[in-house]
């Protein structure tokens, strides 16, 4: 089978290669999935570059422990282990596999059934792979801060996968939503329905004087004190990712500030696939739709991981393995 293989850390276009590798066979308690589509996420950027270096304690000190990256997929069950009861050959499935394995940048993968869910009937593979990770980051974040009807919400990183889906979830509660991202995403963000759009190159949202009930931050890079300036007196800030050094400081000082006043500062620890059935229901009801950048072929993954790292993507970058060309 074809797969994107990583042998060292470095620039994605140097350390990621399309190769022929052995097709894995499922254990008794696993299913084999023929991967139809996959996506690119923060994990793929971090594990490819090996930065910040602290991450190498998890990924592998000198080289990554997992040779095939990728953590999100949609596909078809192609083989079933003898102990598996809830899935059968031909089932269409999707999921965030990060709590069980990695390796979705490949034509086949073997996984625990706990890592996947069955796709809604009218969902295509591209849409299915674009939903699990980003939509649940937004959903779980809003659940954690108890998002309420009509609140003022700011999404930092509004043009990415989490931001575009978070917008739709906030609009289900009739919230007024401001999106922050680069200028080249501004028009797309307006078309998607953001009430206000800020270009972070020109405006620092913590210094505009505007205040919000909820800040969903996909790109934490400022201090808790700075974010406090942009929160209403009882506002809530929640981060789903960003610079590691800032996240550590946010954990410390945000915790202190949360105890001292009404403003609350949180960091989300995602629980993979928790609430995915709810996301599927919203999709079926035409209340939630991913914004897709692509689809692209598997051989383009090295370039696209770099593209993701530079923050140029709009919505979710989707890889269609059926479009892959021979190496």
C-alpha positions in Angstrom: 0.0 0.0 0.0 1.0 3.6 -0.4 1.7 5.7 2.7 3.5 8.9 3.8 6.5 7.8 5.8 8.6 9.9 8.2 12.1 8.8 9.3 13.4 12.0 11.0 12.4 15.5 12.2 12.7 18.5 10.0 11.1 20.4 7.1 8.0 18.5 5.9 9.1 18.4 2.3 12.4 16.8 3.3 11.4 14.3 5.9 8.0 13.1 4.5 8.0 10.7 1.6 5.4 8.7 -0.3 6.5 5.1 -0.2 5.2 1.5 -0.7 4.9 -0.2 2.6 3.4 -3.5 3.8 -0.4 -3.5 4.3 -1.2 -4.1 8.0 -3.5 -7.0 9.1 -5.9 -6.6 12.0 -5.5 -8.4 15.3 -8.5 -10.2 16.8 -9.7 -7.1 18.5 -9.1 -4.7 15.6 -10.7 -3.6 12.3 -8.8 -2.9 9.1 -9.9 0.3 7.4 -9.4 1.3 3.8 -8.8 5.0 4.3 -10.7 7.1 1.7 -9.9 10.6 3.1 -7.7 12.1 5.8 -6.8 15.6 7.0 -3.9 17.6 8.3 -3.8 18.8 11.9 -1.6 20.5 14.5 -0.2 17.1 15.5 1.1 16.4 12.0 2.9 19.7 11.9 4.4 19.2 15.4 5.5 15.6 14.9 7.0 16.4 11.5 9.1 19.3 12.7 9.8 17.9 16.2 9.2 21.4 17.6 8.9 22.6 20.3 11.6 20.1 21.4 9.7 19.2 24.5 7.2 17.4 22.3 10.0 14.9 21.4 9.5 13.4 24.9 6.2 12.2 23.6 7.0 11.6 19.9 10.5 10.1 20.2 13.8 11.8 21.1 15.8 11.3 18.0 13.1 10.2 15.5 9.4 9.7 15.7 8.1 6.5 17.2 5.4 6.3 14.6 6.7 6.2 11.0 3.3 7.2 9.5 1.6 10.4 10.7 -2.1 11.3 10.5 -4.8 11.3 13.1 -8.2 11.7 11.4 -9.9 9.7 8.8 -13.0 8.5 7.0 -13.0 5.1 5.2 -14.5 1.7 4.8 -14.0 -1.3 7.0 -12.2 -3.9 4.9 -11.4 -6.6 7.4 -12.7 -7.5 10.9 -10.9 -9.3 13.7 -12.7 -12.3 15.2 -13.5 -10.5 18.5 -15.1 -7.5 16.9 -18.9 -7.4 17.1 -20.0 -3.9 16.4 -18.5 -3.4 12.9 -18.7 -5.4 9.7 -16.9 -5.3 6.3 -18.3 -2.5 4.2 -19.2 -0.2 7.1 -18.4 3.5 6.4 -16.6 4.9 9.4 -14.9 8.1 10.6 -13.1 9.4 13.6 -10.2 11.1 15.5 -7.9 8.2 16.1 -5.3 10.1 18.2 -6.1 8.3 21.5 -5.6 4.9 19.9 -3.0 5.1 17.1 -1.7 7.3 14.4 -1.1 6.5 10.7 -4.0 7.8 8.7 -1.7 9.0 5.9 -1.9 5.5 4.4 -4.3 3.5 2.2 -5.0 1.0 5.1 -4.8 1.1 8.9 -5.7 -1.3 11.7 -7.5 0.2 14.7 -9.5 -0.6 17.8 -13.2 -0.3 17.1 -13.2 2.3 19.9 -11.3 4.7 17.7 -14.1 5.1 15.1 -17.8 5.8 14.7 -20.2 4.9 11.8 -20.8 7.7 9.3 -24.2 9.2 8.9 -25.8 7.9 5.7 -25.7 11.1 3.6 -22.2 12.2 4.6 -19.4 11.9 2.0 -15.9 10.9 3.0 -14.4 14.3 2.5 -16.8 15.9 4.9 -16.6 13.0 7.3 -12.8 13.3 7.8 -13.0 17.1 8.2 -15.4 16.9 11.2 -14.1 14.7 14.1 -11.2 16.7 15.5 -12.0 20.3 14.7 -15.7 20.2 15.4 -15.2 18.5 18.8 -12.5 20.9 19.8 -15.1 23.7 19.3 -18.0 21.7 20.7 -16.2 20.6 23.9 -14.8 24.1 24.4 -18.2 25.7 24.2 -19.6 23.0 26.5 -16.8 23.7 29.0 -17.5 27.4 29.2 -21.3 26.8 29.0 -21.9 29.0 26.0 -25.3 30.8 26.3 -27.8 32.2 24.0 -26.9 35.6 22.4 -23.4 36.0 23.9 -20.6 37.9 22.3 -18.0 35.4 21.1 -14.5 35.9 19.7 -12.7 33.1 17.8 -9.0 33.6 17.4 -8.0 31.6 14.4 -11.4 32.0 12.9 -10.5 30.9 9.4 -9.2 27.5 10.3 -11.0 24.2 10.8 -11.9 24.8 14.5 -12.8 28.4 13.8 -15.2 27.8 10.8 -17.0 25.0 12.7 -17.0 27.0 16.0 -18.7 29.8 14.2 -21.6 27.6 13.1 -22.0 26.1 16.6 -22.0 29.6 18.2 -24.6 30.7 15.6 -26.9 27.9 16.7 -27.2 29.9 20.0 -27.6 33.2 18.1 -24.3 34.6 19.3 -22.5 37.6 17.9 -19.3 36.2 16.6 -16.0 38.0 15.8 -13.3 36.1 13.9 -9.6 36.9 14.0 -7.2 35.7 11.3 -5.0 36.9 8.4 -6.4 39.3 5.8 -6.4 36.7 3.0 -9.1 34.7 4.9 -11.2 37.7 5.7 -13.6 37.5 2.7 -14.1 33.8 3.2 -14.9 34.4 6.9 -17.4 37.1 6.1 -19.1 34.8 3.6 -19.3 32.1 6.2 -21.2 34.4 8.5 -18.8 36.1 11.0 -20.4 39.3 12.2 -17.0 41.0 12.5 -13.6 40.1 11.1 -10.2 41.3 12.4 -6.9 41.0 10.6 -4.4 40.1 13.3 -1.6 41.7 11.3 -3.3 45.1 11.8 -5.2 44.8 15.0 -4.5 43.1 18.4 -8.0 42.1 19.6 -6.8 42.5 23.2 -6.2 46.2 22.6 -9.2 47.3 20.6 -11.4 48.1 23.7 -14.0 45.5 22.7 -15.0 42.9 25.3 -16.4 39.5 24.9 -18.3 36.9 26.9 -16.4 34.0 25.5 -13.0 33.9 23.7 -12.2 30.6 21.9 -8.5 30.7 21.1 -7.0 28.4 18.6 -3.7 30.2 18.5 -2.7 31.1 22.1 0.3 33.5 22.0 -0.4 36.2 24.5 -0.6 36.3 28.3 -3.6 35.7 30.5 -3.4 39.4 31.5 -3.8 40.5 27.9 -6.7 38.2 27.3 -8.4 39.6 30.5 -8.5 43.0 28.8 -10.8 41.6 26.1 -13.2 39.7 28.5 -16.3 41.1 30.1 -16.2 41.0 33.9 -17.6 37.5 34.0 -16.2 36.4 30.7 -14.6 33.1 29.9 -11.4 32.4 27.9 -10.6 28.9 26.6 -7.6 27.8 24.6 -7.5 24.7 22.4 -3.9 25.2 21.3 -1.0 27.6 20.6 2.6 28.2 21.7 3.6 25.7 24.3 5.4 28.4 26.4 2.3 30.5 26.5 0.0 27.5 27.3 2.2 26.7 30.3 2.1 30.3 31.5 -1.7 30.4 30.9 -2.1 27.3 33.0 -0.2 29.0 35.9 -1.4 32.6 35.8 -4.8 31.8 34.3 -5.4 29.5 37.2 -4.5 32.2 39.7 -6.6 34.9 38.0 -9.6 32.5 37.8 -9.5 32.1 41.6 -9.1 35.8 42.2 -12.0 37.1 40.1 -15.0 36.2 38.0 -13.1 35.9 34.7 -12.2 32.3 34.0 -9.3 30.9 32.0 -9.3 27.3 30.8 -7.3 25.0 28.5 -9.3 22.2 26.8 -8.0 18.7 27.0 -9.8 17.1 24.0 -11.6 13.8 24.5 -11.4 12.2 21.0 -14.8 11.4 19.5 -16.8 12.4 22.6 -19.9 14.1 21.1 -19.3 12.9 17.5 -22.8 11.4 17.3 -24.1 14.9 18.2 -22.0 16.4 15.5 -23.3 13.8 13.0 -26.9 14.8 14.0 -26.2 18.5 13.4 -24.7 17.6 10.0 -27.7 15.6 9.0 -30.0 18.5 10.1 -28.0 20.8 7.8 -26.9 22.8 10.8 -23.1 22.1 10.5 -20.9 21.8 7.4 -17.1 21.8 7.3 -15.2 24.2 5.1 -12.9 22.1 3.0 -9.5 23.2 1.6 -8.9 20.6 -1.2 -9.2 17.8 -1.6 -5.6 17.0 -2.5 -3.7 13.8 -3.3 -1.7 11.8 -0.9 1.6 12.7 -2.6 0.9 16.4 -1.8 1.0 15.8 2.0 4.6 17.0 2.5 3.8 20.3 0.9 0.5 20.6 2.6 1.9 20.0 6.1 4.2 23.0 5.5 1.2 24.9 4.1 -0.7 24.1 7.3 2.2 25.2 9.5 2.3 28.6 7.7 -1.4 29.0 8.6 -2.5 29.5 5.0 -5.3 27.0 4.9 -9.0 27.9 5.0 -11.0 25.4 6.9 -9.8 21.8 6.9 -7.2 20.5 4.5 -8.6 17.2 3.1 -6.6 14.5 1.4 -8.4 12.1 -0.9 -6.5 8.9 -1.2 -8.4 7.9 -4.3 -6.8 10.9 -6.1 -3.2 9.8 -5.2 -0.9 9.3 -8.1 2.0 6.8 -8.4 5.3 7.9 -6.8 
